[in-house]
Amino acid sequence: MVEAARRGLFAARSGELLEAHPPSAVLTSMPGIEVRTAARILIDVGGGSATVATYG
């Protein structure tokens, strides 16, 4: 029971942190990309707006 509550808290906080990044709206608008995958992409790419701009 405690573990489920911790997972829920982690998921909520992860979503809040993800929303703080401008590229998150673009990432989560793509089919199949949800909070967890978008966060992983930002971690791997770097998440900076300058980094994302170089790909566009």
PyMOL commands that set and color helices and strands:
alter all, ss='L'
color gray80, all
select helices_A, chain A and resi 2-19+23-29+35-45+49-55
alter helices_A, ss='H'
color red, helices_A
deselect
rebuild
show_as cartoon
